[in-house]
Structures are given as C-alpha cells and as structure tokens.
Amino acid sequence: MRKINLFILFLVAAFQSQSQLIVKKTTHFTVDGSGSAANWNTTNWINLEQRDVKTLRNNDWHIPVERETEIDIQYKTAFKILYSEKGIYCLYRCEDSLISAHLTEDFSNIYDEDVVEAFFWPDTALPLYFEYELSPLNVELPILIINNKNNIMGWKPWMYEGDRKIVHAVKVDDRKSSKNRISWTAEFFIPFALLQPLGNIPPKSGTTWRANFYRIDYDRKPVYTSWQLTRRSYHDRERFGQIIFE
C-alpha cells in the first residue's frame, strides 16, 4: 500500500511539474519581432505539443466541426515568456514551409489562418480571461473572453491606445533549411494596464495565473499545437496550466 501511495504521489508531482511554469522577471525592453533582446537569454524555450484535431467538437467557435480531419505533421513550435513591472512579454518561434496568411486588418478572424495565441486567466474566481492572437503578417486580435459554462463570447478592448496598447512585431525568415523549411518569430508585449480591472493584476512575486499558449498552422490541413493539451477546444480553461511569477 505504501508503494502504491508513493507511486500516486510521484504521478501527481510529475503532472504538476508539467503544468507549471515559472515566469522570470526582467527589466522593460522593446520588442522587434526577432527576439534579439538580451533579456530573452535569461529564460528557456518551451515546446508546444501537437493535438489530435479529431478530439475537437463544434462547441469551439474557433474550430468548426467541419474542419475535423486526419492529423497532419506539425512543424516545431516553441515559446518564451517574461514579465516586468509594466507587463508580459511573449516570444514564439515557428518552423514552417508556407505562410498561410492573407488577412491584413486587426481584429479580423486571423485564427482562420496561421497564427500564434496566448490565453491568460489571472483570476479564476471570474469567468473572464484575455486572449491574444498574432499572425505572420503582424495582424493582431486582442479580446477579453467571457466563458460562462462554455457559453463563450469575445469583446474588443475599449480605449485601446497609449499605455494600454499591445506592442507587437513579427519577423519572417525565408531562408530555407536542409528540410526545405523557413521560420517566423512573433514577439509581443501586453501591458498590465490593458488587463485592468481583472484580479491579480499586476502580479507580484509568487502570484499564480492560469494560462495556455497555442499555434494553428494551415499549410495543408489545420494543425493545432499547445502548451497544455486541452479536450474540447483552446477554450478548455480547466486544462490551462499554471504560470507562477518569480
């Protein structure tokens, strides 16, 4: 019995270690889309995992059921995250062979094309979290999500300017590798001022948020990758991981 209990504790600890991420603190810096700032050297890359699209259901407003298809081979995707007194910084590195993006207007449905996404749920007492998307064309979609028992709706930010506006940039590297692949990087800074008045903002040392990080690629078939694997959709907030601010 003691061995069984120890084994269960080991499994629980292993699961927790996979679902938690320490976000290191940094000084404020400017994003340029390439991730060239020395600040990024203080933290490690984290790989995203591929999801089986057949597990998705038509209750996800991002992924209609008619898109369910056989799984495809996903390119490598990794991300980094930091925070400062002013906000959160994210950097994505995406392997690719074809940029499948044409939309050029902010707040358009860029999740229908190549995109990276970050979801932040600062206060789990509220059915509200923030979603940010960025395409290879540097087109953005920032929205506040109201998720009331899977009744989901997104709202655009109001007074989206000045210190409340997200800074974002993208770099596409067309140089092909030995595998005939290219890459693109997406970098953005989300000011805490934009996330007010959600709870736990700004975070302090030891503050815990729920979060998840994603990519969708449309080269041949829609392929979905994420940090924490969700069940029904990217909005499966109970499966979000934990980020703990250093």
N, C-alpha and C positions, 0 to 999 in steps of 0.2 A: 504493500500500500504506500509506503514511504517513497519507493522508487517511482510509482505512478504519479504521486503528488509532485515530486521533483521534476518529472518529465513535463507535467502540465504547466508548472511554473516556468520551465525553460521555454515552452512554446509561447506562453503569454509574453514573456520578456522579449523573445525573438520578434513577435508580431509588433510589439510596441516600438522596438528599435527601428523597424522598417517604416513605421508610420509617423515617426517623429523626426523633426529637422531643426537643428539649432541655427538660427539666423544671426550671423555675426554683425556687430555694429561697426560703422565706418564713419568717416567724415563725408560731408556732402561733396559730390563731384558731378561733372557734366557728362551725360550720355551722348555718344556719337554714332551708335549703331554697330560698332565694331568690337566693343568690349575691350578697348585698348587701355582704359584707365587702370593704373596700378592697383587701385582698390580691389579689383576683382581677384588679384593674386592671393588674397587672404582667405578665400573660400574655395571649395572644391566643386567640380561638376557633378551633377546628379542626373542619371539616365532616366528617361521615360520608357515605360513598358507598353508594348502593343496590346490592344484589346481586341477581343473577338466581336466583330460587329453584329454577329448573329444573336448576341445576348441583348441587343438593344430593342426597345419597344417604341411604339408610336406615341407614347406619352411624353417623349422628348421633343420639344419644339425646335431643337437644333437639328435633329436627325430623323427625318420622316421614315416611316416603316418601309416604304417602297425602295429605300436605298439599301436595305439589308442584302448582303451579298456574300460571296465567299471571301475568306480572309486573303489579303494580299501581303506582299513582303514590304515591310516598313523600313525606311531609312533610319539611321541613327539620329536620335534627338537627345539633347542634354540641356540642363538649365542651371543657372546660379541665382542666388538671392542674397541681398544685403539690406541693411536699414541704417538710417541716420536719424538725427533728431527731427529732420524735415519730412522723411517719407521712406518708401520702399523702392528698391532697385531690383529689376529682374533682367536677366540676360539669357537668351535662348540661342543654341547652336543647332542648325538643322541641315542634315545631309539631304540632297535632292538630286534629281536629274532633269526636272522640268518645273518651272514656276507656273503654277496653275492659278493665276490671279488676274482679274481684269477690272474689278470694281475700284473706282478712284474717289468715291465720296465717303467721308467719315459718317459713321452711324448707319451705314448700309449693311446688308446681310453678308458680311465678309466670312461668316462661318460656312457659307456655301462654296468657298474657295480655300486655298492654302491659308492656314492661319495658326498662330500660337495663342494660348489663352491662359489666364491666371484667375483663380477664384479665391477670394478672401472673405472669411466669415469670422469677424472679430469677436462678436458677442453671440454665443449660442442660445442665449435667452430670447433672442429676437429671430424671427423667420426671414431675416434680411442678410444678404451678402453682396459683395461687389464683384463684378465680372469685368475683366479687361481682355480685349482681343486686339491683335495686331497682325496685319498681313505683310507679305513680302514687298508690297507696294507702299508700305508705311501708312496704310489706311487703318484707322483705329475705330473701335467700338467699346466705349466705356458705359456700363449700365449698372444700376442698382437692381438686384433681383429680389422680388418678393416671392418666397416659396412657402405657401401656406398649404401644407399637406399635399405637396406635389401639384397644387394649383399655382402655376408659375407665370409671372409677368415681369418684364423688364422696363425700367424707367430711365430716361436720359437725365444726365446731371443738369442742374439749373445754375446759372451764373458760372458757366464753365470757361473761366478766363483767369488771367493773373496767376496768383499763388495757388489757385485751385485746379489749374490745368495740368494735365499729364504731359511730360516731356518724353518724346519717343523718336527713335531713329532705326533704320534698317540698312544693312549692307548686304548686297548680293555678290558673291564671288563666282564668276563664270568660268574660272579655270577648272578644267576637268581633271579628276584624279585618274589613277590607273583603272578604276572601276567605272570610268566614264560618268562620274558624278560631280556635281557642283555643290555649293553650300550657301546658306544665307543665315545671317545673325540678326536677331531682333533684341533691342535694348530699350527699356523704358523706366521712368521714374514716376511713381504715384505719390503725390503729396498727401500727408495726413489731413491737411486742410480740406481736401476733397471728400474724405471719408467721414467727416463730422456730420451729424452728431451720433454716429454709431458708437456703441460701448467699447471700452478697452482701447480708446484712441486719444492721444498717441500711446503706443505700447511702452511699458517700462521694462527694465531688466527682469526676466522671469515671466513676463506676460505670455500667455498661450492663446493662439488663434487656431481655428480650423482653416484648412486651405487645400487646394489642389492645383495642378499645373498640367496643361494639355497641349496637344498638337493635332491638327487634322491635315492630311495630305490627299490631294485629288489627282495624282498623276494618271492612274488608270481606274482604280476603284477608291472610294473613300476609305482611308485607313486612319484609325484613331489610336493615339498613344496618350498615356497619362502617368503621373507620379504614383498616385494611389488608384488601383483598379476599382472602378465603380460597377454597379449592377445594371441599372436601367438606363442611365444616361450620365452625362457630365454633371447633371444637377442632383446627383445622388449624394446629398450633403452628409448623410450619416456615414458615408465611406470616405469623407475628406480626411486627410492626415492632420497632424498637429505641427505647427511651427512655433518654436519657443524662442523668444527674443533674448539674446545674450546679455 
